[in-house]
Amino acid sequence: GIDGISEVTHFDTSAMRSHRGGVIKNFEPSVYLSDPERFSRCTQLALAATKLALQHARLFPDFAIYEPQRRSVCLGTTLGEIEAPPKDESAYRQRCSGSIVRNLAQEFELHGECWQIPTACAAGNYAIGYAVDLLRLDRADIVVAGGADAFSKLAFTGFNKLLACAPMFCQPFDKNRSGMLVAEGAGMLVLERLDQALSRQAPIFAEVLDYGLGCDAHQMTIPHPQGLGGIWAMQQALQRANISPEDVAVVSAHGTGTRE
């Protein structure tokens, strides 16, 4: 019930349509990382979320049960690593591409497949789906999967220029909705095969039955008027999971608040 949206204060927004965003306040990366200044904001968030996820899964600080080369990571992001870390600006241009997953792999010895998926708003879900595939194909024993993005002037300006940002509030189901609001955060999950999780008495929060993907390629920022891509994705997920629509208890909507 606490509103995380406030006025943007660390850069000038006077020329933009929106002046509000979601910046995590009182985030102390030193609580999670021994040398946080090695990393930029987005990596700090991703590392903190990964550490928490591994702790919840009872796999940190020691998860020798899985060989390092059988531990993978899949991270979804919109813009990824777009700002230089405080201590490393000189080398930033040489190492920015894919650096978030590389940092995750190095910090937590995730030496299996490492994937960074830049499919914008859907990226975190893509990462979870790909993690499921890695486990089913026996290409990994454990996969850390999720998404991360940091609040930045580039993202804020870009979405404002697309006229996608609301002046005050994001109201996705209101007939007078006027757009989204840019924010930051990270969320990571630990995925294993069910028999492995049961054998080590892991705390299990959910089981992934299956997933579906669909892209109608209508326009860059506007889906097909009949929502074809979303329909295809939901139909695939239901069919692959062998369930009917009546079996679904909760639908999590991607409510951007944009007009289309």
ZAMARGU-4260 file (C-alpha; in steps of 0.2 Angstrom, whole numbers, plus 5000, padded with zeros to 4 digits):
<rodrens>
0) 5000/5000/5000 | 5015/5012/4999 | 5017/5022/4983 | 5035/5021/4977 | 5032/5034/4964
5) 5039/5052/4967 | 5046/5067/4958 | 5062/5064/4949 | 5076/5074/4957 | 5093/5068/4950
10) 5091/5075/4933 | 5081/5089/4924 | 5064/5084/4918 | 5057/5101/4914 | 5057/5098/4895
15) 5047/5081/4897 | 5029/5076/4898 | 5032/5067/4914 | 5042/5072/4930 | 5038/5056/4941
20) 5046/5039/4942 | 5050/5025/4953 | 5067/5026/4961 | 5072/5013/4975 | 5076/5023/4990
25) 5087/5018/5004 | 5095/5004/4994 | 5112/5000/5002 | 5122/4989/4990 | 5135/4986/5003
30) 5123/4975/5013 | 5123/4963/4999 | 5140/4966/4990 | 5158/4967/4998 | 5164/4979/4985
35) 5148/4987/4977 | 5157/5002/4968 | 5164/4989/4956 | 5147/4988/4948 | 5134/5000/4941
40) 5117/5002/4948 | 5108/4989/4937 | 5121/4975/4941 | 5120/4980/4960 | 5101/4977/4959
45) 5103/4961/4950 | 5117/4954/4962 | 5106/4959/4977 | 5091/4950/4971 | 5101/4935/4966
50) 5109/4933/4983 | 5092/4935/4991 | 5085/4921/4980 | 5099/4909/4983 | 5097/4912/5002
55) 5078/4909/5001 | 5082/4893/4991 | 5095/4888/5005 | 5109/4888/4992 | 5119/4902/4998
60) 5133/4903/5003 | 5136/4885/4998 | 5128/4876/4984 | 5141/4863/4981 | 5127/4851/4978
65) 5128/4857/4960 | 5143/4858/4949 | 5148/4876/4944 | 5147/4871/4925 | 5129/4865/4928
70) 5123/4881/4936 | 5116/4894/4923 | 5109/4911/4923 | 5096/4920/4912 | 5093/4938/4914
75) 5080/4949/4906 | 5082/4967/4904 | 5076/4982/4894 | 5092/4993/4893 | 5104/4983/4903
80) 5120/4991/4909 | 5119/5008/4902 | 5129/5018/4915 | 5147/5016/4920 | 5151/5010/4938
85) 5159/5023/4949 | 5176/5015/4949 | 5177/5009/4931 | 5172/5022/4919 | 5188/5021/4909
90) 5185/5003/4905 | 5166/5004/4903 | 5165/5004/4884 | 5175/4989/4883 | 5164/4978/4894
95) 5147/4985/4894 | 5139/4971/4883 | 5132/4957/4893 | 5141/4963/4908 | 5126/4960/4920
100) 5126/4941/4917 | 5145/4940/4917 | 5145/4948/4934 | 5132/4937/4941 | 5141/4922/4934
105) 5158/4927/4942 | 5150/4933/4959 | 5140/4917/4962 | 5150/4904/4951 | 5136/4901/4939
110) 5148/4894/4925 | 5135/4886/4914 | 5126/4894/4900 | 5123/4913/4903 | 5110/4922/4894
115) 5105/4941/4894 | 5088/4943/4885 | 5084/4961/4879 | 5065/4959/4875 | 5060/4975/4885
120) 5044/4973/4895 | 5043/4954/4892 | 5061/4950/4896 | 5060/4943/4913 | 5046/4931/4907
125) 5057/4926/4892 | 5071/4922/4904 | 5061/4911/4915 | 5054/4902/4900 | 5072/4899/4894
130) 5077/4893/4911 | 5063/4880/4910 | 5070/4874/4893 | 5088/4873/4900 | 5082/4861/4914
135) 5071/4851/4903 | 5084/4848/4890 | 5097/4843/4904 | 5108/4858/4899 | 5108/4864/4918
140) 5104/4858/4935 | 5100/4875/4942 | 5096/4891/4934 | 5094/4908/4942 | 5082/4918/4931
145) 5073/4935/4932 | 5075/4953/4927 | 5083/4969/4931 | 5083/4987/4926 | 5090/5003/4934
150) 5081/5020/4933 | 5091/5031/4921 | 5090/5047/4911 | 5091/5037/4895 | 5076/5026/4899
155) 5066/5041/4906 | 5069/5052/4891 | 5066/5038/4878 | 5049/5033/4885 | 5044/5051/4886
160) 5049/5054/4868 | 5038/5039/4863 | 5024/5048/4872 | 5022/5033/4883 | 5023/5041/4900
165) 5009/5047/4911 | 5010/5065/4918 | 5005/5059/4936 | 4999/5041/4938 | 4999/5024/4929
170) 4980/5019/4927 | 4981/5003/4916 | 4962/4999/4917 | 4955/5017/4917 | 4947/5023/4901
175) 4956/5039/4904 | 4973/5031/4905 | 4988/5041/4899 | 5003/5030/4900 | 5016/5021/4910
180) 5029/5027/4923 | 5047/5022/4922 | 5054/5014/4937 | 5068/5002/4943 | 5070/4985/4951
185) 5076/4967/4950 | 5068/4951/4954 | 5076/4934/4953 | 5070/4916/4955 | 5080/4899/4957
190) 5073/4886/4946 | 5077/4867/4948 | 5069/4851/4942 | 5056/4845/4955 | 5064/4829/4960
195) 5080/4838/4964 | 5071/4851/4974 | 5062/4838/4984 | 5077/4828/4987 | 5086/4842/4996
200) 5070/4848/5005 | 5070/4865/4996 | 5057/4877/5000 | 5046/4877/4985 | 5035/4892/4981
205) 5028/4887/4964 | 5030/4875/4950 | 5031/4880/4932 | 5019/4870/4921 | 5024/4877/4905
210) 5024/4894/4895 | 5020/4901/4878 | 5027/4915/4867 | 5019/4925/4854 | 5023/4940/4843
215) 5011/4948/4831 | 5024/4961/4825 | 5010/4974/4823 | 5020/4989/4828 | 5035/4993/4839
220) 5025/5000/4853 | 5007/4995/4849 | 5001/4977/4849 | 4988/4971/4836 | 4971/4978/4840
225) 4964/4960/4843 | 4978/4956/4854 | 4984/4941/4843 | 5001/4939/4850 | 4994/4938/4868
230) 4981/4926/4862 | 4994/4915/4854 | 5005/4915/4869 | 4991/4910/4881 | 4984/4897/4870
235) 5002/4889/4869 | 5004/4890/4888 | 4987/4881/4891 | 4990/4868/4878 | 5008/4864/4883
240) 5003/4863/4902 | 4988/4852/4897 | 4975/4863/4907 | 4959/4872/4902 | 4955/4891/4905
245) 4944/4886/4919 | 4959/4879/4928 | 4967/4897/4929 | 4964/4905/4946 | 4975/4921/4943
250) 4979/4931/4928 | 4994/4944/4930 | 4991/4958/4917 | 5004/4968/4909 | 4996/4984/4912
255) 5006/4998/4905 | 4993/5011/4906 | 4996/5016/4888 | 4981/5020/4876 | 4984/5006/4864
</rodrens>
